[in-house]
Amino acid sequence: MSRPIAVLRPEPGNGATAAAIEAAGRTAIRLPLFAAGPVAWRAPDPLAFDALLLTSANALRHGGPQLAALRGLPVHAVGGVTAEAARRAGFAIAHAGTGDAAALLAAAEAMGVHRALLLGGRARMLDAGGIVTQAITVYASEPLAVAPGQAARLDGAIALVQSARAGARLAELVPPERRATIGIAAISARAAAAAGPGWRRVEIAADMQADTLIALAVQLAD
């Protein structure tokens, strides 16, 4: 029998990922560990920058009307989901990556970006420095309370770990003595490491695309 796959990311991504898992004929456990929400911010003068860097679609979901002032900047997005969210918000896409935030930064620099504006979350992998002239927090992901009964649903499941924060939170919720039945499909080595040791099996996706991670989880669930 196929193992259920636990989706830990915030909404609305949680529901979208769970629906994709169910469309593949598997059982999804919807267990968001964080909730993302907007943070007050002010858009800077777009003329001070030559590109906009986005490492999460949440920057578009929660950025608010201030985003309109920046639509003239070409977007360099960490992946396809973020690029599509930017496109729907009226931005032109210069590059959509398939790696992590560091790979996005390297690609933007290789494409000639010198003065980038980064919009991101309060907890993020990139900050100002190098080609990133300014980094602005436009949203924050706060931990959600998870009751012991909810955490127990992870027993025997495959957990999708899509960030280092999610890995660390998962480690908090599942003590070492309960990890031996739970597998992990991680978006990156950093996310896997944050979950700590003792899991039944830990595998890292070949790239950071959502479809790749889901395919890995389905493989581990069988």
C-alpha positions, -999 to +999 in steps of 0.1 A: +000+000+000+013+035-009+023+057+020+005+091+024+024+122+015+024+151+040+024+186+026+039+211+051+041+243+032+018+273+039-014+280+021-023+285-007+007+264-019-003+236+004-036+230-012-021+232-047+006+207-039-018+184-022-042+185-052-013+175-075-004+146-052-041+134-052-042+138-090-014+113-091-035+088-072-019+092-039-032+103-005-022+138+007-020+150+043-025+187+045-005+199+075+008+235+069+035+244+095+035+281+088+011+308+076+023+336+054+010+372+057+019+407+045+043+431+062+041+469+058+066+482+033+072+510+009+083+506-027+116+523-035+124+543-066+125+517-094+151+538-113+177+529-087+176+492-099+180+472-130+162+440-119+138+426-094+148+393-077+121+371-063+127+339-043+091+331-035+057+336-050+046+348-015+062+382-024+036+385-051+007+371-031+014+395-001+032+424-017+001+445-022-005+475-044+030+488-038+042+462-064+026+482-092+054+508-089+080+482-097+064+466-128+090+482-151+118+461-136+126+427-153+120+398-129+146+371-121+126+344-103+139+314-084+115+290-102+086+285-125+059+290-099+073+323-087+078+334-124+042+326-132+030+345-102+051+375-113+037+372-148+001+372-136+010+403-115+020+421-147+058+417-146+081+408-175+102+377-168+139+379-176+148+346-161+132+317-142+157+294-125+156+258-115+180+260-085+181+277-052+185+314-042+223+313-046+219+299-082+194+326-089+218+353-078+246+338-099+224+336-130+213+372-126+249+384-123+259+364-153+231+381-173+245+415-164+224+425-134+243+451-113+217+468-091+190+443-081+161+448-057+151+418-037+116+414-023+113+385+001+102+372+035+114+380+069+133+348+070+152+345+037+184+331+022+195+362+004+200+397+017+216+430+005+252+426-008+269+420-041+245+428-069+216+431-045+215+468-038+185+466-014+165+438+002+130+445+015+107+423+036+072+422+022+058+392+040+064+369+070+058+332+076+048+326+112+046+291+128+012+275+132+002+256+163+002+218+156-016+196+181+001+163+190-028+145+173-021+163+141+016+156+143+008+119+148-007+118+113+029+119+100+036+084+113+043+062+083+041+091+058+065+108+034+070+144+044+076+171+018+103+194+032+104+225+011+126+248+032+151+247+059+126+263+083+101+235+075+128+209+082+137+225+115+100+228+125+094+192+116+123+181+138+106+201+167+073+183+162+086+148+157+109+135+185+138+112+175+121+081+188+091+086+164+111+093+132+119+057+121+086+053+102+087+087+084+104+094+051+115+128+038+115+142+003+135+174+006+138+203-018+175+208-010+204+194+010+200+224+034+163+215+040+172+179+046+199+188+071+176+210+091+153+181+097+181+163+116+188+125+118+168+094+125+142+094+096+133+062+078+147+076+045+158+110+033+161+119-004+169+152-020+151+163-052+173+167-084+162+203-087+140+228-069+109+226-091+077+216-074+069+188-099+103+172-093+098+172-056+063+157-059+076+130-083+103+121-057+077+119-029+055+096-050+085+074-057+093+072-020+056+065-011+054+034-033 
